[in-house]
Amino acid sequence: MRNVAIAGVGFSKHVSKRRDVNIAELVYEAVRPVFEDTGLSPGDIDACVTGNMPGFEGINSPELWGSGQWGGLGKPALRITTGGTTGSSVAHGAFYMVASGLYDTVLTLAFEKQSDGDTTMGLNSVALADAASQFAYGVEMLPFLGALGGAIGLFVYQAASYMHKTGCTIDHFDRAAAMLRNNAVRNPYSHLKQEGVTAEDIAATRMISYPLRYGHTCPATDGACAMIFTTEDRAKAITDRPAWIKGVAACSEEPAALGLFGGGSVNLVLDDQRSCTFAANKAYKMAGISDPAAEIDMAEPYVPFAHLFFIYFERLLLCGQGEAPRLFDGGVMGIGGDLPNCPSGAVMSTNAIGASAMERIAECALQIMGKAGEHQVEKEVHHAVAHGLGGAANFNVVTVLGDRPN
């Protein structure tokens, strides 16, 4: 396979409601800075890969009717929809297009305009089919009932289980949430900006469902992200410091019955996330990384709730199981730490669902390129890992990036 680089990254403004633009205009806000930064024009693009959750906005085929606005008119187009991992899947689709030699330069676009629709209803439409099949086969439904509380109804089980196994406390969640909110203040593309927020402020927010508080949760965001994936030769002509895709992998467990590892993910052991570790091992092997904890310089896992800040740091093999709270206490995960975790503010601060996972990759690329601005980590970044989460907490996508090609 050919080496593949990210040569340009762009974001739209992220807020809860973008009433001032339609979807095509929102996406163009992210595309414009990519073209300006790289010096490319729509004529230089061979294909477009687009991702969002159309059912959330109640729309159809946005990759077609929006293409004229973002430079994709008349070009090969592919839309990918995989839930929370949509953005990761879009990036991997573009990676394989370039790596295989099918195209030389691919524009990726991922977005969500949640204010145009009803995300909860969209999620229910996905979940009900699985619930119906489980009822039909007599599968134990008690664990699934958590999903009736929306996403947080599922994740509170996960958080409580993780606390029980590791000794992690709600205070850890409060302090992690405060750190992420303050990281987001440094990020010009983030949605929630709560400058100076403290763990005490987070602890004062109401408990939604034990052990997660309102301050531990993510917002609903309108926003978009765009990137350019291209060949080694073209990347070197476009930018002095591209970010290279070193390894990619994805793994999904069955959402209910047996699953790849024998248990399925809709059960009371949601914090295991073995599919994440499986995908991470595959991606690291592809990237030539044998000791992630020593070789990875920063991480952008998918963290829509505060407890996942710890779980995915471990499941991405950046420390031993149950060690993340202790490392956090020691300052390892801060922007100035030995292994910064979510310097962008994470999904907890910005959650345009279709774009969220691609923004993890984009943030890693910015760190490698040295273009992250005020939220640039203090250490030099040679390798970074990005992660996407989707489905019923059962689908994990991992991307390893570096400052040199394979």
C-alpha positions in Angstrom: 0.0 0.0 0.0 1.0 3.6 -0.6 1.8 5.9 2.3 -1.1 8.3 3.0 -0.8 11.8 4.6 -3.3 14.3 6.0 -2.2 17.5 4.4 -4.9 19.9 5.6 -7.5 20.2 8.4 -10.5 22.4 8.8 -13.4 23.0 11.2 -16.6 25.0 11.2 -17.8 27.0 14.1 -19.4 24.6 16.7 -22.4 25.7 18.7 -25.7 24.1 19.8 -27.8 25.7 17.1 -26.5 27.1 13.8 -29.7 28.7 12.6 -27.7 31.1 10.4 -26.6 28.4 7.9 -28.0 25.3 6.2 -26.1 22.0 6.1 -24.2 22.6 2.9 -23.1 26.1 4.2 -22.1 24.6 7.5 -19.9 22.0 5.8 -18.3 24.6 3.6 -17.1 26.5 6.7 -14.9 23.5 7.3 -13.9 23.0 3.7 -12.8 26.6 3.0 -9.9 26.6 5.5 -8.7 23.3 4.1 -8.4 24.7 0.6 -6.9 28.0 1.9 -4.3 26.1 4.0 -3.2 23.7 1.3 -3.5 25.9 -1.7 -5.7 23.3 -3.4 -9.0 24.0 -5.2 -11.9 21.7 -6.0 -10.3 20.8 -9.3 -7.4 19.1 -7.4 -9.8 16.7 -5.6 -10.3 13.3 -7.1 -13.1 12.1 -4.8 -15.1 13.0 -1.7 -16.0 10.8 1.3 -18.8 12.2 3.5 -20.2 11.1 6.8 -23.1 12.0 9.1 -26.2 10.4 10.6 -29.0 11.4 8.1 -31.7 10.0 10.3 -30.9 12.4 13.0 -31.7 15.4 10.8 -34.4 13.6 8.8 -32.6 14.1 5.5 -31.5 11.9 2.6 -28.3 11.7 0.6 -26.6 14.9 1.7 -23.4 13.8 0.0 -25.3 14.4 -3.3 -27.3 17.5 -2.8 -24.6 19.3 -0.9 -21.7 18.5 -3.2 -22.0 21.7 -5.2 -21.4 23.8 -2.2 -18.2 22.0 -1.0 -16.5 21.3 -4.4 -17.6 17.7 -4.9 -19.9 18.3 -7.9 -19.3 15.7 -10.6 -16.8 13.8 -8.5 -17.0 10.2 -7.2 -18.8 10.4 -3.8 -19.2 8.0 -0.9 -21.2 8.5 2.2 -20.5 6.4 5.3 -22.8 6.1 8.4 -21.6 4.1 11.3 -23.1 6.0 14.3 -20.6 7.6 16.7 -17.7 6.2 14.7 -18.9 7.8 11.4 -16.0 10.2 11.3 -13.4 7.5 11.9 -15.0 5.4 9.2 -14.9 8.3 6.8 -11.2 8.8 7.4 -10.4 5.2 7.0 -12.4 5.1 3.8 -10.3 8.0 2.4 -7.2 6.3 3.7 -7.9 3.1 1.7 -8.8 5.0 -1.4 -5.4 6.7 -1.5 -3.4 3.8 -0.1 -4.8 1.4 -2.8 -4.0 3.8 -5.6 -7.7 4.3 -6.5 -7.4 8.1 -6.0 -4.5 10.4 -5.2 -6.3 13.2 -3.3 -9.5 12.7 -1.3 -11.5 15.3 0.5 -13.2 14.0 3.7 -16.3 15.8 5.2 -18.1 14.9 8.4 -20.9 16.8 10.1 -24.0 16.9 12.2 -26.6 19.6 12.5 -28.5 18.2 15.4 -30.7 21.3 15.8 -32.4 20.4 12.5 -33.8 17.1 13.8 -34.3 14.9 16.8 -31.2 12.8 17.7 -33.0 10.9 20.5 -35.7 9.7 18.1 -33.0 8.8 15.6 -31.2 6.7 18.2 -34.4 5.0 19.2 -35.1 4.0 15.6 -31.7 2.2 15.5 -32.1 0.6 18.9 -35.7 -0.7 18.5 -34.9 -3.2 15.8 -32.3 -4.8 18.0 -34.7 -4.8 21.0 -37.4 -6.5 18.9 -35.0 -9.3 17.9 -33.9 -9.8 21.5 -37.5 -10.1 22.7 -38.2 -12.6 19.9 -35.4 -14.9 21.0 -36.0 -14.5 24.7 -32.7 -12.8 25.4 -32.4 -11.3 28.9 -33.5 -7.7 28.5 -32.5 -6.2 31.9 -29.2 -4.7 30.7 -30.9 -3.3 27.6 -33.4 -1.3 29.8 -30.6 1.1 30.5 -30.8 2.3 27.0 -34.3 3.6 27.7 -32.6 6.5 29.5 -30.9 7.5 26.2 -27.1 7.3 25.8 -26.4 8.1 29.5 -28.8 5.3 30.5 -26.3 2.9 28.9 -23.1 4.5 30.1 -24.0 4.8 33.8 -23.7 1.0 34.1 -20.3 1.2 32.5 -19.1 4.0 34.8 -20.4 2.2 37.9 -18.7 -1.1 36.9 -15.4 0.6 36.2 -15.5 2.4 39.6 -16.2 -1.0 41.4 -13.3 -2.7 39.7 -10.6 0.0 39.9 -11.4 2.2 42.9 -11.9 5.2 40.6 -14.2 7.7 42.2 -16.8 10.3 41.2 -14.2 12.9 42.3 -12.0 11.6 39.5 -14.8 12.2 37.1 -15.4 15.7 38.4 -11.7 16.6 38.1 -11.4 15.0 34.6 -14.5 16.9 33.4 -13.1 20.2 34.8 -9.8 19.6 33.0 -11.5 18.9 29.7 -13.7 22.0 30.0 -10.6 24.1 30.5 -8.8 22.4 27.6 -11.8 23.3 25.4 -11.3 27.0 26.3 -8.0 26.9 24.6 -9.5 25.3 21.5 -11.0 27.8 19.1 -13.2 25.1 17.5 -14.8 23.7 20.7 -18.4 24.2 21.6 -18.6 24.4 25.4 -16.2 27.0 26.8 -16.3 27.3 30.6 -13.2 29.2 31.5 -11.9 28.5 35.1 -14.5 25.8 35.8 -13.4 23.7 38.8 -14.0 20.2 40.0 -16.2 21.8 42.7 -18.3 23.5 40.0 -18.8 20.1 38.3 -19.6 18.4 41.6 -22.4 21.0 42.2 -24.2 19.9 39.0 -27.2 17.6 39.5 -26.8 13.9 39.4 -28.6 12.5 36.3 -28.2 8.8 37.1 -25.6 7.5 39.5 -22.7 7.9 39.1 -22.8 10.5 36.3 -23.7 14.1 36.8 -24.8 16.7 34.3 -21.3 18.1 34.4 -19.9 14.8 33.2 -21.9 14.8 29.9 -21.4 16.1 26.4 -23.5 18.7 24.5 -25.5 18.4 21.3 -23.6 20.3 18.7 -24.0 21.6 15.2 -20.6 21.4 13.4 -18.4 20.0 10.7 -14.8 18.9 10.0 -12.9 18.4 6.8 -9.5 16.9 5.9 -7.4 16.3 2.8 -5.9 12.8 2.4 -3.2 12.5 -0.3 -0.1 10.7 -1.5 3.4 11.1 -0.2 4.6 13.1 -3.2 1.7 15.4 -3.2 1.7 15.9 0.5 5.3 17.0 0.5 4.5 19.5 -2.2 1.5 20.9 -0.2 2.9 21.2 3.3 6.3 21.0 5.1 4.8 19.0 7.9 2.1 16.5 7.0 0.6 14.0 9.5 0.9 10.4 8.3 -1.6 7.6 8.8 0.4 4.8 10.3 -2.2 2.3 11.4 -5.9 1.8 11.1 -8.2 -0.9 12.6 -11.8 -1.4 13.7 -13.6 -4.0 15.7 -17.2 -4.6 16.5 -18.9 -7.0 18.9 -22.4 -8.2 18.4 -24.7 -5.7 20.3 -26.6 -8.4 22.2 -26.5 -12.1 21.9 -23.0 -13.8 21.8 -20.5 -11.3 20.3 -17.0 -11.8 19.1 -15.7 -12.5 22.6 -18.7 -14.5 23.9 -20.6 -12.0 25.8 -21.9 -9.3 23.6 -21.8 -5.7 24.7 -25.3 -5.1 25.9 -24.5 -6.6 29.3 -23.4 -5.3 32.7 -19.7 -5.5 31.8 -19.6 -2.6 29.4 -16.3 -1.3 30.7 -14.4 -4.3 29.3 -14.4 -2.8 25.8 -12.3 -5.7 24.5 -13.1 -4.7 20.9 -11.2 -1.4 21.5 -8.1 -3.2 22.7 -8.4 -5.7 19.8 -8.5 -2.8 17.3 -5.8 -0.9 19.1 -3.4 -4.0 18.9 -4.1 -4.3 15.2 -3.5 -0.6 14.5 -0.3 -0.5 16.6 1.0 -3.5 14.8 0.3 -1.9 11.4 2.1 1.3 12.7 5.1 -0.7 13.9 4.5 0.3 17.5 5.3 -2.4 20.1 5.0 -0.3 23.3 2.2 2.2 23.0 2.6 3.6 26.5 6.2 4.5 25.7 5.8 5.4 22.0 2.5 7.3 21.8 3.0 11.0 22.7 -0.7 12.1 22.9 -4.2 10.6 22.6 -7.6 11.7 21.5 -10.1 8.9 22.6 -13.8 9.3 22.1 -14.9 10.7 25.5 -18.6 11.9 25.5 -18.8 11.1 29.3 -16.2 11.8 31.9 -15.6 8.2 33.0 -14.5 7.3 29.4 -11.5 9.6 29.8 -10.1 6.8 32.0 -11.5 3.7 30.4 -10.2 4.4 26.9 -6.8 5.5 28.1 -6.5 2.0 29.4 -8.2 0.1 26.6 -5.9 1.9 24.1 -3.0 0.3 26.0 -1.5 3.6 27.2 -1.3 2.2 30.7 -2.3 -1.0 32.6 -5.9 -1.8 33.5 -7.1 0.3 36.4 -4.0 2.5 36.4 -5.5 5.6 34.6 -6.9 7.3 37.8 -3.5 7.1 39.5 -1.7 8.5 36.4 -4.3 11.3 36.2 -3.7 12.2 39.8 0.0 12.5 39.0 -0.6 14.9 36.1 0.4 12.6 33.3 -2.7 13.3 31.2 -2.6 17.1 31.2 -1.5 19.3 28.3 1.9 19.6 29.9 2.0 15.9 31.0 4.0 13.0 29.8 1.0 11.6 27.8 -1.6 14.2 27.2 -5.1 12.9 27.0 -7.8 14.9 25.0 -6.0 18.3 24.9 -8.9 19.4 22.6 -11.5 19.2 25.3 -12.8 15.9 23.8 -16.3 15.0 22.7 -17.4 16.1 26.2 -17.0 19.6 25.0 -17.9 19.3 21.3 -20.3 16.7 20.0 -21.4 17.0 16.3 -22.0 13.2 16.2 -21.1 12.5 12.5 -18.0 14.6 12.9 -16.9 13.8 16.4 -14.7 10.7 15.6 -13.1 12.4 12.6 -12.3 15.4 14.8 -10.3 13.1 17.1 -8.1 12.3 14.1 -8.0 15.9 12.9 -6.9 17.0 16.4 -4.1 14.4 16.4 -3.0 15.7 13.0 -2.9 19.3 14.2 -0.7 18.3 17.1 1.7 16.5 14.8 1.8 19.4 12.4 2.3 21.8 15.3 -0.8 23.7 14.3 -3.0 23.2 17.4 -2.5 26.7 18.7 -3.2 27.4 22.3 -4.1 23.7 23.0 -0.8 22.4 21.4 0.7 20.0 23.9 4.0 21.0 25.4 6.0 17.9 24.3 6.9 17.2 20.7 4.4 14.8 19.1 5.9 12.0 16.9 3.0 9.5 17.4 -0.6 10.0 18.3 -3.6 7.7 18.6 -7.3 8.7 17.9 -10.3 6.6 18.7 -14.0 6.5 17.8 -16.9 4.8 19.6 -20.2 3.8 18.2 -23.2 1.4 18.3 -24.3 0.2 21.6 -20.8 0.9 23.0 -19.7 -2.1 20.9 -17.9 -0.6 17.9 -14.4 0.8 18.2 -12.2 2.4 15.6 -8.5 3.2 16.2 -6.2 5.4 14.1 -2.5 5.8 14.7 -0.8 8.9 13.2 2.9 9.9 13.0 5.2 12.6 11.8 7.0 10.2 9.4 5.6 7.9 6.7 5.9 4.1 7.1 
